[in-house]
């Protein structure tokens, strides 16, 4: 990064009054969401900005008087004041620009808003105790932070478990940008290469901020700068030109705008086991996918290898298809391939896990499906099937085991890895009784999350 936080601070201290003269005299300096093409004179810009406030605020739900929100990059304080008025929440804003923090404090004083406070601070060194906030929101800020990974780690630190982080930011879709984008976007706004949309999702997950919702708002960024160019033209024609060039950069794929809603998760495994939050399991795995293989650790990798080895010895497929139920990122498939199994077919409800699964290069087919959606799927029944990490807490219930069995040809082997506490539950004998297969026993494959796991096998009848 060729620029420093001091450069950014100086830039916004110097240019705040200029921006206020045509963006918004009250100091609201961010982009808006448009329902249609902007008016030729840019007169609907502020309505679009209000719409983006409303969209971000809806992403913070649940929120209310007991909430404490950190507004990261609060600018002149407009959004923080608006959020406090509309939700009743306590809001603390921080910004690098001393000029803007001064404006924000004055605005809060004029409004008599004692539940809103502001201070000058860096996103890379937040002056708050861990777990201080129930929510963090940020508008058009993080691209300016010169160590974004450190800033995300700081956000995760000050956000309590289960808290929500909702934000929008500029992204860089192309790895290499044009000379036009370099000049009119990155050099002009004093920042260097930034995250792509997918880079952001991975970086969030790495620090325990699981991105449950995300969207590409680049069309709205283009419309915002189209409107702002018109508003700037009378007094600042050079700036209007720069905004039009920024839209050219958007068209080239050198600049984008993304929205994210992330949940603070301190233990990903406990989170995917937990059903109390009513978040769909596929959504959880979509969020976890970028860091899943690192998070599950060496013990799980070893367990998968042992399960694949024992399953390969128990199965005779003679070139037939092998079904990997809940294939995830492809760890099981890769292990099966190492043990001589080919013609692998993977199914998983998480499309983001399947994206990573595809990179393993060992599957002939991949399908987005749950266990109870296997019946009648094209290409089934398979010669054999295996399920690792599928029939467990918060995942597929044991009552769905018969679906897995029916996905196997008569005489074929179904292998299912189960935790000892799952196998000891009352649901297991009930599932056995309804299986169209003969139970042939179990063999140990390892330990994970404090539990012994066994490979249970059936022969389809």
Residue pairs with C-beta under 8 A, 6 or more apart in sequence:
1 146
1 147
1 191
1 192
1 193
2 192
3 146
3 190
3 191
3 192
4 146
5 96
5 122
5 124
5 145
5 146
7 190
8 96
8 144
8 146
8 190
8 191
9 96
9 97
9 98
11 190
12 96
12 97
12 99
12 100
13 97
13 98
13 99
13 100
16 27
16 29
16 76
16 97
16 99
16 100
16 103
18 236
19 29
20 26
20 27
20 29
20 76
21 235
22 228
22 231
22 232
22 235
22 236
23 29
23 45
23 228
23 231
24 45
24 46
24 49
24 78
26 76
26 78
27 75
27 76
27 77
27 78
27 100
27 103
27 107
28 46
28 49
28 75
28 76
28 78
28 79
29 75
29 76
29 140
30 49
30 52
30 75
30 79
30 139
30 140
30 168
31 48
31 49
31 52
31 140
31 168
31 217
31 220
31 221
31 224
31 225
31 257
32 45
32 46
32 47
32 48
32 49
32 50
32 51
32 52
32 220
32 223
32 224
32 227
33 48
33 51
33 52
33 55
33 217
33 220
34 44
34 48
34 51
34 219
34 220
34 223
34 224
35 51
37 223
37 226
38 44
38 45
38 48
38 223
38 224
38 226
38 227
38 230
39 227
40 230
41 230
41 231
42 226
42 227
42 228
42 229
42 230
42 231
44 227
45 224
45 227
45 228
45 231
48 220
48 223
48 224
48 227
52 139
52 168
52 220
53 79
53 82
53 83
55 259
56 137
56 139
56 166
56 167
56 168
56 259
57 63
57 83
57 86
57 87
57 137
59 164
59 166
59 213
59 259
59 261
60 67
60 69
60 87
60 135
60 137
60 164
60 166
61 164
63 69
63 87
63 89
63 134
63 135
63 164
64 87
64 88
64 89
65 87
65 88
65 89
65 90
66 134
67 87
67 89
67 90
67 134
67 135
68 89
68 90
68 91
68 92
68 132
68 133
68 134
68 135
69 80
69 83
69 87
69 89
69 90
69 91
69 92
69 133
69 134
69 135
69 136
69 137
70 91
70 92
70 93
70 94
70 126
70 128
70 132
70 133
70 135
70 136
70 137
70 155
70 158
70 159
71 79
71 80
71 83
71 91
71 92
71 93
71 94
71 137
71 138
72 94
72 123
72 136
72 137
72 138
72 141
72 142
72 155
72 167
73 94
73 95
73 96
73 123
73 138
73 139
73 140
73 141
73 142
73 144
74 80
74 93
74 94
74 95
74 100
74 101
74 104
74 118
75 95
75 97
75 100
75 104
76 100
76 103
76 104
76 107
77 93
77 100
77 103
77 104
77 105
77 107
77 108
77 116
77 118
78 107
79 137
79 139
80 91
80 93
80 104
80 108
80 116
80 118
81 91
81 107
81 108
81 111
81 113
81 116
83 89
83 91
83 137
84 90
84 91
84 113
84 115
84 116
85 113
89 115
89 135
90 115
90 116
91 115
91 116
91 117
92 116
92 117
92 118
92 119
92 128
92 133
93 101
93 104
93 116
93 117
93 118
93 119
94 101
94 118
94 119
94 120
94 121
94 123
94 126
94 127
95 101
95 104
95 118
95 120
95 121
96 120
96 121
96 122
96 144
97 120
98 120
101 118
101 119
101 120
104 118
105 118
108 116
108 117
108 118
119 127
121 127
122 145
123 141
123 142
123 145
123 151
123 154
123 155
124 145
124 146
124 147
124 150
124 151
124 154
125 154
126 154
126 155
126 157
126 158
128 158
129 158
130 157
130 158
131 158
131 159
131 160
131 161
132 158
132 160
133 158
133 159
133 160
133 163
134 159
134 160
134 163
134 164
135 159
135 163
135 164
135 165
135 166
136 155
136 158
136 159
136 163
136 164
136 165
136 166
136 167
137 165
137 166
137 167
138 165
138 166
138 167
138 168
138 169
139 167
139 168
140 168
140 169
140 170
141 167
141 169
142 148
142 151
142 167
142 169
143 169
143 170
143 171
143 189
143 191
143 194
144 189
144 190
144 191
145 151
146 191
146 192
148 194
148 195
148 203
149 203
149 206
149 207
152 203
152 204
152 206
152 207
152 209
153 207
155 165
155 207
155 209
156 207
156 208
156 209
156 264
159 165
159 209
159 264
160 264
161 264
161 265
161 266
162 263
162 264
163 263
163 264
164 261
164 262
164 263
164 264
165 204
165 209
165 260
165 261
165 262
165 263
165 264
166 259
166 260
166 261
166 262
167 259
167 260
168 217
168 257
168 258
168 259
168 260
169 194
169 195
169 200
169 257
169 258
169 260
170 194
170 221
170 255
170 256
170 257
171 194
171 195
171 196
171 197
171 199
171 200
171 255
171 256
171 257
171 258
172 193
172 194
172 195
172 196
172 254
172 255
172 256
173 196
173 197
173 218
173 253
173 254
173 255
173 256
174 252
174 253
174 254
175 196
177 185
177 186
177 249
177 252
177 254
177 255
178 249
178 252
178 254
180 245
180 248
180 249
180 252
180 254
181 249
181 252
181 254
181 255
183 245
184 242
184 245
184 246
184 248
184 249
185 246
185 249
185 254
185 255
186 192
186 193
188 242
195 203
196 256
197 214
197 216
197 256
197 258
198 290
200 211
200 214
200 258
200 260
201 211
201 214
201 260
201 287
201 290
202 290
202 291
204 210
204 211
204 260
204 262
205 211
205 287
205 288
205 289
205 290
205 291
206 290
206 291
208 264
208 265
208 266
208 268
209 262
209 263
209 264
209 265
210 262
210 263
210 264
210 265
210 268
210 271
210 284
210 287
210 288
211 260
211 261
211 262
211 287
212 261
212 262
212 263
212 279
212 283
212 287
213 259
213 260
213 261
214 258
214 259
214 260
214 261
215 258
215 259
216 256
216 257
216 258
217 257
217 258
217 259
218 250
218 255
218 256
218 257
218 258
220 257
221 250
221 255
221 256
221 257
222 247
222 250
222 251
225 243
225 244
225 246
225 247
225 250
226 243
226 247
228 243
229 240
229 241
229 243
229 244
229 247
230 240
232 239
232 240
232 243
233 240
246 255
249 255
250 256
262 287
263 287
265 271
268 288
268 291
268 292
268 295
269 295
269 296
269 449
271 277
271 284
272 281
272 284
272 285
272 288
272 394
272 395
273 392
273 393
273 394
273 395
274 394
275 393
275 394
281 349
281 350
281 394
281 395
282 349
282 350
282 351
285 292
285 328
285 348
285 349
285 350
285 352
285 353
286 350
286 351
286 352
286 353
287 352
288 295
289 329
289 350
289 352
289 353
289 355
289 356
290 352
290 356
292 328
292 329
292 353
292 356
293 301
293 329
293 331
293 356
296 448
299 446
299 447
299 448
300 331
300 389
300 448
301 331
302 446
303 388
303 417
303 445
303 446
303 447
303 448
303 453
304 331
304 332
304 335
304 388
305 335
305 338
306 445
306 446
307 332
307 335
307 386
307 388
307 415
307 417
307 445
307 446
307 453
307 455
308 332
308 335
308 336
308 338
308 339
308 341
308 386
309 335
309 339
310 415
310 443
310 445
310 455
311 336
311 384
311 386
311 413
311 415
311 455
311 457
312 336
312 339
312 340
312 341
314 413
314 415
314 440
314 455
314 457
315 322
315 341
315 383
315 384
315 412
315 413
315 415
316 413
317 341
317 343
317 383
317 384
317 412
318 383
319 342
319 343
319 383
320 343
320 382
320 383
320 384
320 409
320 412
321 343
321 344
321 345
321 364
321 379
321 380
321 382
321 383
322 336
322 341
322 342
322 343
322 344
322 345
322 382
322 383
322 384
322 385
322 386
323 345
323 346
323 347
323 380
323 382
323 384
323 385
323 386
323 407
323 408
324 332
324 333
324 336
324 344
324 345
324 346
324 347
324 363
324 385
324 386
324 387
325 347
325 371
325 374
325 385
325 386
325 387
325 390
325 404
325 407
326 347
326 348
326 371
326 387
326 388
326 389
326 390
326 395
326 396
327 333
327 346
327 347
327 348
327 353
327 354
327 357
327 363
327 366
328 348
328 350
328 353
328 357
328 389
329 353
329 356
329 357
329 360
330 346
330 356
330 357
330 358
330 359
330 360
330 362
330 363
332 386
332 388
333 344
333 346
333 357
333 360
333 362
333 363
334 360
334 362
336 344
336 362
336 386
337 344
337 362
342 364
343 364
344 362
344 363
344 364
345 363
345 364
345 365
345 366
345 367
345 379
345 380
345 382
346 354
346 357
346 363
346 365
346 366
346 367
347 366
347 367
347 368
347 369
347 374
347 377
348 354
348 357
348 366
348 368
348 369
349 368
349 369
349 370
350 368
351 368
354 366
354 368
357 363
357 366
358 366
365 379
367 377
369 377
370 396
371 387
371 390
371 396
371 400
371 403
371 404
372 396
372 400
372 403
374 380
374 403
374 404
374 406
374 407
375 403
375 406
375 407
377 407
380 407
381 406
381 407
381 408
381 409
381 412
381 460
382 407
382 408
382 409
382 412
383 408
383 409
383 412
384 408
384 412
384 413
384 414
384 415
385 404
385 407
385 408
385 412
385 413
385 414
385 415
386 414
386 415
386 416
386 417
387 396
387 404
387 414
387 415
387 416
387 417
388 417
389 395
389 417
390 396
390 416
391 397
391 398
391 400
391 401
391 416
391 418
391 422
392 418
392 419
392 422
393 422
397 427
398 422
398 425
398 427
398 428
398 430
398 431
399 427
399 430
399 431
399 434
401 416
401 431
401 434
401 435
402 431
402 434
402 435
402 436
404 414
404 416
405 414
405 435
405 436
405 437
405 458
405 460
406 436
407 414
408 414
408 437
408 460
409 460
410 460
410 461
411 459
411 460
412 459
412 460
413 440
413 457
413 458
413 459
413 460
414 437
414 457
414 458
414 460
415 455
415 456
415 457
416 455
416 456
416 457
416 458
417 445
417 453
417 454
417 455
417 456
418 428
418 453
418 454
418 456
419 448
419 449
419 451
419 452
419 453
420 451
420 452
420 453
420 454
421 451
422 428
423 442
423 454
423 456
432 439
435 458
436 460
436 461
437 458
437 459
437 460
437 461
438 458
438 459
438 461
439 456
439 457
439 458
440 457
440 458
440 459
441 456
441 457
442 454
442 455
442 456
442 457
443 454
443 455
443 457
444 452
444 453
444 454
444 455
445 453
445 454
445 455
446 452
446 453
447 453
